[in-house]
Amino acid sequence: MKLVVQVKLLPTPMQAAALEMTLRACNEAATWVSEVAFEKDVKKNFALRRHTYGEIKARWRLGAQAAQHVIKKTCDAYATLKANLKAGNLGKPGSERYRRATEKPIGFRPAGAQPYDDRMLSWQLAERHVSIWTVAGRVKDVPFTATPEQLATLALYRKGESDLVCRDGMWFLLATCDVPEAPLNGDPVDFLGIDLGIVNIATTSDGEIMAGRELNRIRARERKLRSKLQQKNTPSAKRRMNKRRRKEARRAKDINHKIARHVVAEAERTSRGIALEDLTGIRQRVRLRKPQRATHSSWAFAQLEAFIAYKARRAGVPVVYVDPAYTSRTCAECGHIDRANRVSQARFACRNCGLVDHADRNGSRNIRARAWELWRRGAQSTAPPHPRASGVGQDANAAPPPVVPVVQARRFSDG
C-alpha cells in the first residue's frame, strides 16, 4: 500500500535560494513542454521527449533526470485532465468551464511540486539530513525534522519518488513509502456502522457520537473573518488571509485523522468490519438553501472516508460501502420507512413500533445491518460507480451479536 510521509526541510537561506531557483526553472520548463505538447498534440512520455528533451537541458540547465521528470510531470497533468473530462468533473462538452480547460495548454505554478528520484536525492536518516540536486549544483547536508515514527517508516518502507514542495515559505519533502498491509480479517463477527454528518461528524452503531459542533463554529468564524478581510482588501488584510488560509484545512484534517484512527482501532479490537455509506456525488444530489451551502461544501466527508479506508487496510479490517438511501428514515428495529420518523436533526421516533433513539445512531445501525446483509450474501458493495468493499462472503446462517443501545458523546477537537 502506497503512503506518503511528509518531512519538513530546514534549509539555510543559501540552500533555500537554490531550491527556489530549481523549482522555478523546472516549472518554467514544464510550462514550455506543455505548450509544445498542446501545439503538436503529443502527450505521451517517450514521444514528447523527442521534441523537448534537448531544449530543456540546454535552455534551463537541467540535468538528465530532472529533464525526464519535467516531461513526465507534464504528461501526467494531461492524463489527469483527460480523466477529469471523461468523468464530467469539468462540466459538459461545450460548457464554459470545459472550454477553458481544453482550449489552452496546461500551465504550472512557479512554486509547483517537483518529483525527485534516488539519483537526485539521497537520505541520511541517522543524521536527519538530505542531499538534493539543484540547478546550482548538489546541495548537501540539508537538515530535516521528523518524528520517530516517520523515521522508522522511511527507513523500512521508502520506495519510489519524493516530491519537493514549497508552502508559505516552508519546504517539505513528500516521500513515497510502500507499506505492507495486514492480512485481511475474512471472518468478522459483526460490522461497525458509521453514519457521517455535519452536526455530528461520525456516529457509530455502538452509540458513540463524535460531535462536530466545535469544528462548525470555528469554520463559521473563519468564513466571517475571511469576508471582512476580503472587503478591506488592504495589503495587511491580504497578508493575514494568506497566513490563515490553510489553518482551517489543517484543523479539519487533524480531527478526521483522530476519528479515523479511533474507529479503526475499535473495529480491530472487537474483530469487526467497518460499514460506510457510499456518498459519491452527494453534493450534486442534495439541494440546499443558500445559508446551508457553505457549511455543506466545507464538510470533508470524502477525506474522512479515505482516512478510514487506508487505516483499515493497514490493520486488515474489511470495509463495506452500502447504499445510503433512506437510512435516516428507516427504523433499525422494525424496518418501517417514513419521513415522519425523523422528528428533528437529533431525534428519531418510529411511527410503527414506537422506538425512540438518537437519529444518527439509528442511521448507523441501519448502515451496519445493510453491510452485514451484503457480507452474508457474498456481495461486495451496492455502490453504483465503483464497488470498494473488501473481503469474502460469510455463512448465511450466521447472526451478528446484539448491539447494546448505549449513547455516549465523545468530543474530537484540535485542543
C-alpha positions, 0 to 999 in steps of 0.5 A, spaced: 500 500 500 502 506 497 503 512 503 506 518 503 510 521 509 511 528 509 518 531 512 519 538 513 526 541 510 530 546 514 534 549 509 539 555 510 537 561 506 543 559 501 540 552 500 533 555 500 535 560 494 537 554 490 531 550 491 527 556 489 531 557 483 530 549 481 523 549 482 522 555 478 526 553 472 523 546 472 516 549 472 518 554 467 520 548 463 514 544 464 510 550 462 514 550 455 513 542 454 506 543 455 505 548 450 509 544 445 505 538 447 498 542 446 501 545 439 503 538 436 498 534 440 503 529 443 502 527 450 505 521 451 512 520 455 517 517 450 514 521 444 514 528 447 521 527 449 523 527 442 521 534 441 523 537 448 528 533 451 534 537 448 531 544 449 530 543 456 537 541 458 540 546 454 535 552 455 534 551 463 540 547 465 537 541 467 540 535 468 538 528 465 533 526 470 530 532 472 529 533 464 525 526 464 521 528 470 519 535 467 516 531 461 513 526 465 510 531 470 507 534 464 504 528 461 501 526 467 497 533 468 494 531 461 492 524 463 489 527 469 485 532 465 483 527 460 480 523 466 477 529 469 473 530 462 471 523 461 468 523 468 464 530 467 468 533 473 469 539 468 462 540 466 459 538 459 462 538 452 461 545 450 460 548 457 464 554 459 468 551 464 470 545 459 472 550 454 477 553 458 480 547 460 481 544 453 482 550 449 489 552 452 495 548 454 496 546 461 500 551 465 504 550 472 505 554 478 512 557 479 512 554 486 509 547 483 511 540 486 517 537 483 518 529 483 525 527 485 528 520 484 534 516 488 539 519 483 537 526 485 536 525 492 539 521 497 537 520 505 541 520 511 536 518 516 541 517 522 543 524 521 536 527 519 539 530 513 538 530 505 542 531 499 538 534 493 540 536 486 539 543 484 540 547 478 546 550 482 549 544 483 548 538 489 546 541 495 548 537 501 547 536 508 540 539 508 537 538 515 530 535 516 525 534 522 521 528 523 518 524 528 520 517 530 515 514 527 516 517 520 523 515 521 522 508 522 517 508 516 522 511 511 527 507 513 523 500 512 518 502 507 521 508 502 520 506 495 519 510 489 519 518 488 519 524 493 516 530 491 519 537 493 514 542 495 514 549 497 508 552 502 508 559 505 515 559 505 516 552 508 519 546 504 517 539 505 519 533 502 513 528 500 516 521 500 513 515 497 513 509 502 510 502 500 507 499 506 505 492 507 498 491 509 495 486 514 492 480 512 485 481 511 480 479 517 475 474 512 471 472 518 468 478 522 463 477 527 459 483 526 460 490 522 461 497 525 456 502 522 458 509 521 453 514 519 457 521 517 454 528 518 455 535 519 452 536 526 455 530 528 461 528 524 461 520 525 456 516 529 457 509 530 452 503 531 455 502 538 452 509 540 458 513 540 457 520 537 463 524 535 460 531 535 462 536 530 459 542 533 466 545 535 469 544 528 462 548 525 463 554 529 470 555 528 469 554 520 463 559 521 468 564 524 473 563 519 468 564 513 466 571 517 473 573 518 475 571 511 469 576 508 471 582 512 478 581 510 476 580 503 472 587 503 478 591 506 482 588 501 488 592 504 495 589 503 495 587 511 488 584 510 491 580 504 497 578 508 493 575 514 488 571 509 494 568 506 497 566 513 490 563 515 488 560 509 490 553 510 489 553 518 482 551 517 484 545 512 489 543 517 484 543 523 479 539 519 484 534 517 487 533 524 480 531 527 478 526 521 485 523 522 483 522 530 476 519 528 479 515 523 484 512 527 479 511 533 474 507 529 479 503 526 482 501 532 475 499 535 473 495 529 480 491 530 479 490 537 472 487 537 474 483 530 469 487 526 468 490 519 467 497 518 460 499 514 460 506 510 455 509 506 457 510 499 456 518 498 459 519 491 456 525 488 452 527 494 453 534 493 450 534 486 444 530 489 442 534 495 439 541 494 440 546 499 438 553 501 443 558 500 445 559 508 446 551 508 451 551 502 457 553 505 457 549 511 455 543 506 461 544 501 466 545 507 464 538 510 470 533 508 466 527 508 470 524 502 477 525 506 474 522 512 472 516 508 479 515 505 482 516 512 478 510 514 479 506 508 487 506 508 487 505 516 483 499 515 487 496 510 493 497 514 490 493 520 486 488 515 479 490 517 474 489 511 470 495 509 463 495 506 460 501 502 452 500 502 447 504 499 445 510 503 438 511 501 433 512 506 437 510 512 435 516 516 428 514 515 428 507 516 427 504 523 433 499 525 428 495 529 422 494 525 424 496 518 418 501 517 420 507 512 417 514 513 419 521 513 415 522 519 420 518 523 425 523 523 422 528 528 428 533 528 436 533 526 437 529 533 431 525 534 428 519 531 421 516 533 418 510 529 411 511 527 410 503 527 413 500 533 414 506 537 422 506 538 425 512 540 433 513 539 438 518 537 437 519 529 444 518 527 445 512 531 439 509 528 442 511 521 448 507 523 445 501 525 441 501 519 448 502 515 451 496 519 445 491 518 445 493 510 453 491 510 452 485 514 446 483 509 451 484 503 457 480 507 452 474 508 450 474 501 457 474 498 456 481 495 461 486 495 458 493 495 451 496 492 455 502 490 453 504 483 460 507 480 465 503 483 464 497 488 470 498 494 468 493 499 473 488 501 473 481 503 469 474 502 462 472 503 460 469 510 455 463 512 448 465 511 446 462 517 450 466 521 447 472 526 451 478 528 451 479 536 446 484 539 448 491 539 447 494 546 443 501 545 448 505 549 449 513 547 455 516 549 458 523 546 465 523 545 468 530 543 474 530 537 477 537 537 484 540 535 485 542 543 
